Amino acid sequence: MPDIVTQDQFTFLESLDTPTVCNLIEIAAPQRRGQFYTVKHLHCPFPDLPAMVGFAKTVTIRAKSGETSSMQRRLDYLDYVAAGRGPRIVVVEDLDGEDAGYGAFWGEVQSTVHQALGCLGTVTNGSVRDLPMIPEGFRMLAGSIGPSHAYVHIIEFGGAVNVHGMAVSDGDLIHADRHGAVVVPQDKITAMQAALAELTAREARILAAARAPGVTLETIKAAFRT
């Protein structure tokens, strides 16, 4: 895995929606097909915001028990979030099982603090709240929307997490928009860039055939074969 994703590569990824990124990963890294993306619906409170591309900061939480995080643990967590490469996306796995989302980690305060530390947004199977007060531009994909933070507290940070089927490690490159999120293999971005023109041209041929006056089954089949 390269240490640096270039600005050109960031710009390339930011110009795409997440389904297109998934398509390009299938071409550049066929062994990744069917893996490393969210496979269940996530609420997107701000669907008109552009895709976010950033390095994962990982954390696990619980909210149903009566525990809380110590102040020192909260401060250590902030040190972790602020360290390393940016921009950052916080990937939060709620460990409360069927009750995931019982209490929201994300609200006005957490989103404002995390944005100030260089975070673009979050992907979580947990809940979010305070939607009118979320700072402008902070993007969210969440398992649910709810009113309370209950007893939300951090279990671990910096380890492996899984959010709706997407396995993520600290430092993974994440692409996310209203459709969901995917881990982008950093060593395949150049191949993904090379594959875009062919993918776009192929889809354009099929769409043109399907939309053409006098379209027939045979003209559509011919476009697929081209």
C-alpha positions, 0 to 999 in steps of 0.5 A, spaced: 500 500 500 503 506 498 504 511 503 501 517 499 495 518 495 496 523 490 492 529 489 490 527 482 488 521 485 483 524 490 480 529 485 479 523 480 475 519 486 471 525 488 469 526 481 465 519 481 459 516 485 460 510 489 457 505 484 462 507 479 468 506 484 465 499 485 465 498 478 472 500 477 474 496 483 471 490 480 475 491 473 482 493 477 481 488 482 476 483 480 478 479 487 475 484 491 468 483 487 463 482 492 467 485 498 469 491 502 463 495 501 456 496 505 451 491 503 445 494 507 441 501 507 444 506 511 441 513 512 444 519 508 441 525 512 444 530 507 444 526 500 446 532 496 453 533 499 458 530 494 462 524 495 467 523 501 474 520 500 478 520 506 482 515 510 479 511 515 479 512 523 476 506 526 472 506 533 467 501 536 462 504 541 456 501 545 450 505 548 445 501 551 449 499 558 450 504 563 457 505 562 460 511 560 467 513 557 472 516 562 475 523 560 482 521 559 479 516 554 475 521 550 482 525 550 486 519 548 481 518 542 481 525 540 489 525 539 488 518 535 483 522 530 487 528 529 493 524 528 496 521 521 494 522 514 488 526 512 482 528 510 479 523 515 472 519 515 470 516 522 468 509 521 464 507 527 461 500 529 456 500 534 456 493 538 449 493 541 447 488 536 440 488 534 439 494 538 445 498 534 443 505 534 440 505 541 444 511 543 447 516 538 455 517 538 454 523 533 450 529 534 452 537 534 457 537 538 461 530 536 460 532 528 463 540 530 469 537 533 470 532 528 470 537 523 475 541 526 480 535 527 479 534 519 474 529 518 469 529 512 464 525 515 462 518 518 460 511 516 456 508 522 451 502 523 449 506 529 445 512 530 445 520 529 441 526 531 441 533 531 440 534 524 439 541 523 445 543 527 450 538 524 455 543 521 455 545 513 458 540 509 459 534 514 457 528 511 453 522 514 451 515 513 448 512 519 444 505 521 438 510 524 436 516 526 434 517 533 433 522 539 438 520 545 445 519 546 443 514 552 450 511 555 454 512 548 461 510 550 467 508 546 470 501 547 476 501 542 479 505 537 484 504 531 482 497 530 478 493 525 471 494 524 465 492 520 459 496 518 454 493 515 458 488 511 464 493 510 470 491 513 475 496 515 482 497 518 485 504 520 488 508 515 484 504 509 481 509 504 474 510 504 469 512 498 462 514 500 456 517 498 448 517 498 449 509 496 453 507 501 461 506 502 467 502 499 474 501 501 478 503 495 484 499 494 490 504 494 494 500 490 489 500 484 487 507 483 492 508 477 488 502 474 482 504 476 483 511 472 485 507 466 479 503 466 474 509 467 474 511 459 473 504 457 467 503 462 464 509 460 464 508 453 461 501 454 455 503 458 454 509 453 454 504 447 448 500 451 444 506 453 444 509 446 442 503 443 436 502 449 434 509 447 435 509 440 428 510 436 427 503 433 430 499 438 430 492 438 432 486 442 438 485 437 440 492 437 441 492 444 444 485 444 449 488 439 451 493 444 452 488 449 457 484 444 461 490 442 
